Amino acid sequence: MRNRLGLALTATVLAGLGLAGCGASSSGDDPAAGGQTREIVHAMGTTKVPVAPTRVVVLDTDKIDTALTLGVTPVGAARAGELTGWPTYIGADATKDIKELGTLQEPNLEAIQALRPDLILGSKFRQEKYYDELAKIAPTVFTENVGKPWKENFLLDGKALGKEELAKEKLAAYEARAKAVGAKIGNPGTAKVSIVRFMPTEIRIYGPESFAGIVVGDTGLGRPERQLLTGKQDRRFDKVSPERVSEVDGTVIFVAAYGPKAAEQQTAVTAGPLWKNLGAVKAGKAHVVPDETWMTGIGVTAAGKILDDLEKHLAA
């Protein structure tokens, strides 16, 4: 009897050790022992994630928007290099408890591990070289890119968060509203919406496959020929020099700046004669908009804020 009891206890201990080993698996594909999991196919392979993760770390700005849009507050997040703090358009109460975990390009792995996450969301484009280390910390799901396929990314991240159906509902509601905004503008295709972003060392014009470009396109609004980026492999954005700023003209211009240094360049360029000679500027149709919604938000809530700006400035 004692021998049978001893064998049973030994088996129980060994099983427990085996489960603990799985929980610390170097593959990152087995969350904490005992929890239900689902398999997610993503840019780096297939990963088992918790059915309902509660300690989520996000490593890009789009994933902050996505998580909060779907009712999940990340325990930690990486920030964009030129920015401090979290997006203001989401609200201070929603972001006040998020711990900063380095930058998008250089996430702080020790700080991430200290938070004991049960899910990490990132992108191959930004953090591919960190994937193996991240996957040792927690189940890690990467989208391929950032921005261009933002709707697909939103749905993939929503699935990883256990909020797939809610993500579909939110996306459908956004798309319906985009069409409604276009209808409210009336014959939106006649407008030529220029999207300009000042960076610390360059000026960009954004094409139809950028985040903001996709949102504008969803309303049916037209774009200047120069910003269609026809024939280019990367149709997200192109660069122009201050001397070629005439190329950013449209019937309306929306202007953003990425960080303080870029804002200084924006002030200098927009005070110059080339900018002041643009048709949209002369017509009073150049509008400064928040970079955090038009450029770095890259999610359904940020897209809704872009629609707000389009409706405000273009609706009849």
C-alpha positions in Angstrom: 0.0 0.0 0.0 2.8 2.3 1.0 4.7 1.5 -2.2 1.6 2.3 -4.4 1.2 5.6 -2.5 4.8 6.5 -3.0 4.6 5.7 -6.7 1.5 7.9 -7.1 3.2 10.8 -5.3 6.3 10.5 -7.5 4.2 10.5 -10.6 2.4 13.6 -9.5 5.6 15.4 -8.8 7.1 14.4 -12.1 4.0 15.5 -13.9 4.2 18.8 -12.2 7.8 19.2 -13.2 7.0 18.3 -16.7 4.2 21.0 -16.8 6.6 23.6 -15.4 9.1 22.7 -18.1 6.4 23.3 -20.7 5.6 26.6 -19.2 9.2 27.8 -19.6 9.5 26.2 -23.1 12.2 27.9 -25.2 9.8 27.8 -28.1 7.4 30.1 -26.4 4.6 28.1 -27.8 3.1 26.7 -24.6 1.7 29.3 -22.1 1.5 28.7 -18.4 0.5 25.2 -17.4 -3.2 24.3 -17.1 -4.6 27.2 -19.2 -6.6 26.7 -22.3 -4.8 27.8 -25.5 -5.5 28.4 -29.2 -3.1 28.2 -32.1 -2.4 31.5 -34.0 -0.7 31.4 -37.4 1.4 34.6 -37.8 4.5 36.0 -39.6 6.9 33.9 -37.6 5.0 30.6 -37.6 2.3 29.1 -35.4 2.1 29.9 -31.7 -0.2 28.6 -28.9 -1.6 31.6 -27.0 -4.0 31.8 -24.0 -7.7 31.8 -24.8 -8.1 35.0 -22.7 -4.7 36.7 -22.1 -4.6 39.1 -19.2 -1.0 40.4 -19.1 -0.4 41.6 -22.6 2.8 43.4 -23.8 2.6 45.4 -27.1 5.7 46.5 -29.1 4.2 48.9 -31.7 1.9 51.8 -31.7 -0.8 50.1 -33.8 -1.1 47.4 -31.1 -1.7 49.9 -28.4 -4.6 51.2 -30.4 -5.8 47.7 -31.1 -5.6 46.4 -27.6 -7.4 49.4 -26.1 -10.0 49.5 -28.9 -10.8 45.9 -27.9 -11.0 46.5 -24.2 -7.6 45.1 -23.3 -5.2 47.4 -21.3 -1.6 46.3 -22.0 0.6 45.9 -18.9 3.5 47.4 -20.9 4.4 48.8 -24.3 7.3 50.0 -26.4 7.1 53.6 -27.6 8.0 55.4 -30.8 11.5 56.8 -30.6 10.6 60.5 -31.2 7.7 60.4 -28.8 7.2 60.4 -25.1 4.3 59.0 -23.2 1.2 57.3 -24.7 -1.3 58.5 -27.3 -3.5 61.3 -26.0 -6.4 60.5 -28.3 -7.2 57.4 -26.4 -7.4 59.1 -23.1 -5.1 59.4 -20.1 -7.1 57.1 -17.9 -6.8 54.3 -20.4 -3.0 54.5 -20.7 -1.9 55.6 -17.2 -1.0 52.1 -16.0 1.0 51.0 -19.1 4.7 50.6 -18.3 7.2 51.8 -20.9 9.4 49.0 -22.3 12.0 50.7 -24.5 11.5 51.8 -28.1 9.9 50.0 -31.1 13.3 49.3 -32.5 14.9 48.4 -29.2 12.5 46.8 -26.7 13.7 46.3 -23.2 13.7 42.6 -22.8 14.5 42.6 -19.0 11.6 44.9 -18.3 9.3 42.8 -20.5 10.3 39.7 -18.6 9.8 41.4 -15.3 6.1 42.0 -16.2 5.4 38.3 -16.6 3.3 38.7 -19.8 1.2 35.9 -21.0 1.1 37.3 -24.6 3.5 39.6 -26.6 2.4 41.3 -29.8 4.9 42.8 -32.2 5.9 42.9 -35.9 8.5 41.1 -38.0 9.2 44.4 -39.7 10.4 46.0 -36.4 11.5 43.3 -34.0 12.3 40.2 -36.0 15.8 39.9 -34.4 14.2 39.8 -31.0 11.6 37.2 -31.7 13.4 34.1 -30.3 14.2 35.9 -27.0 10.7 37.3 -26.7 9.2 33.8 -27.4 11.2 32.5 -24.4 9.4 35.0 -22.2 5.9 34.5 -23.4 3.8 33.4 -26.4 4.7 35.9 -29.1 2.6 36.8 -32.2 4.1 39.0 -34.9 2.3 40.7 -37.8 4.4 40.8 -41.0 4.5 44.6 -41.3 3.0 47.8 -39.9 0.7 50.2 -41.6 0.1 48.9 -45.1 -2.1 45.9 -44.2 -3.5 47.6 -41.1 -6.9 46.0 -41.2 -5.5 42.5 -41.5 -3.1 43.2 -38.7 -6.0 44.5 -36.5 -7.9 41.3 -37.1 -4.9 39.1 -36.4 -4.0 40.9 -33.2 -7.7 40.8 -32.2 -7.7 37.0 -32.7 -4.5 36.7 -30.6 -6.2 38.7 -27.8 -9.2 36.5 -27.9 -11.4 39.3 -29.3 -11.8 38.1 -32.9 -15.5 38.7 -33.2 -15.3 42.1 -31.5 -12.5 43.1 -33.9 -14.6 42.2 -36.9 -17.5 44.3 -35.5 -15.3 47.3 -34.9 -13.7 47.1 -38.3 -17.1 46.8 -40.0 -18.4 49.8 -38.1 -15.4 51.8 -39.1 -15.8 50.9 -42.8 -19.5 51.8 -42.7 -18.7 55.1 -41.2 -16.0 55.8 -43.8 -18.5 55.3 -46.6 -21.0 57.6 -44.7 -18.4 60.3 -44.4 -17.6 60.1 -48.1 -21.3 60.4 -48.9 -21.7 63.4 -46.6 -18.8 65.1 -48.4 -20.6 64.7 -51.7 -18.8 63.6 -54.9 -15.7 63.0 -52.8 -13.7 61.8 -55.8 -13.3 65.4 -57.1 -11.3 66.3 -54.0 -7.5 65.7 -54.2 -6.4 65.0 -50.6 -2.7 65.6 -50.0 -1.1 63.9 -46.9 2.2 65.4 -45.8 4.4 64.5 -42.9 7.4 66.3 -41.6 10.1 64.0 -40.2 13.3 65.1 -38.3 15.4 64.8 -41.5 12.9 64.7 -44.4 9.5 65.5 -45.8 7.2 62.7 -46.8 4.1 62.5 -48.9 1.8 59.5 -48.2 0.4 57.2 -50.8 -2.7 55.0 -51.1 -1.1 52.0 -49.2 -0.2 54.0 -46.1 -2.5 53.9 -43.0 -3.9 57.4 -43.6 -4.0 56.8 -47.3 -6.1 53.7 -46.8 -8.5 55.6 -44.5 -8.9 58.4 -47.0 -9.4 55.9 -49.8 -12.1 54.2 -47.8 -14.2 57.4 -48.0 -13.9 57.5 -51.8 -11.8 60.8 -51.6 -9.4 61.3 -54.5 -5.6 61.9 -54.2 -3.2 64.1 -56.1 -1.6 62.2 -59.0 1.9 62.7 -57.4 0.7 60.8 -54.3 -0.7 57.8 -56.1 2.9 56.6 -56.4 2.0 54.6 -59.5 4.7 52.2 -60.6 6.5 52.2 -57.2 6.9 49.0 -55.3 6.4 50.7 -52.0 3.2 52.8 -52.3 3.1 53.9 -48.6 5.2 57.0 -49.0 7.7 59.0 -51.0 10.1 61.8 -50.1 10.4 65.3 -51.3 13.0 68.0 -50.4 12.1 71.5 -49.2 13.0 72.7 -52.7 10.4 70.4 -54.2 7.6 71.2 -51.8 5.4 72.3 -54.7 4.9 68.6 -55.3 2.7 68.2 -52.1 -0.1 70.4 -53.4 -3.7 69.2 -53.6 -7.2 70.7 -53.2 -6.7 70.2 -49.5 -3.5 69.4 -47.5 -3.3 67.6 -44.2 0.0 68.1 -42.4 1.5 66.2 -39.5 4.9 66.3 -37.8 6.7 63.4 -36.1 8.2 64.8 -32.9 9.7 68.2 -31.8 12.5 68.3 -34.4 10.1 67.6 -37.2 7.8 70.3 -35.9 10.7 72.8 -36.2 11.2 71.8 -39.8 7.5 72.1 -40.4 7.5 75.6 -39.0 10.4 76.7 -41.2 9.1 75.2 -44.4 5.5 76.3 -44.0 6.8 79.9 -43.3 8.6 79.9 -46.7 7.4 81.3 -50.0 7.2 77.9 -51.8 4.7 76.6 -49.2 2.7 79.8 -49.2 2.4 79.6 -52.9 0.6 76.2 -52.9 -3.0 76.3 -54.2 -4.4 74.7 -51.1 -2.5 77.1 -48.8 -3.8 80.1 -50.7 -7.3 78.8 -50.5 -7.0 78.3 -46.7 -7.3 74.5 -47.1 -4.0 73.4 -45.4 -4.8 71.8 -42.0 -2.4 70.7 -39.3 -3.5 67.3 -37.8 -2.1 65.1 -35.0 0.7 62.8 -36.0 -0.5 60.3 -33.4 -3.8 59.7 -35.2 -2.9 60.2 -38.8 0.5 58.4 -38.7 1.4 56.4 -35.6 -2.1 55.3 -34.4 -2.6 52.7 -37.2 -5.8 51.2 -35.7 -9.6 51.5 -35.7 -9.8 54.2 -33.0 -7.1 56.3 -34.8 -8.9 55.8 -38.1 -12.1 57.1 -36.6 -10.2 60.3 -35.6 -9.0 60.7 -39.2 -12.6 60.4 -40.3 -13.5 63.2 -37.8 -10.9 65.5 -39.4 -12.1 64.7 -42.9 -15.7 65.3 -41.9 -14.8 68.6 -40.1 -12.8 70.1 -43.0 -14.5 68.6 -46.1 -18.1 67.8 -45.4 -20.6 70.0 -47.1 
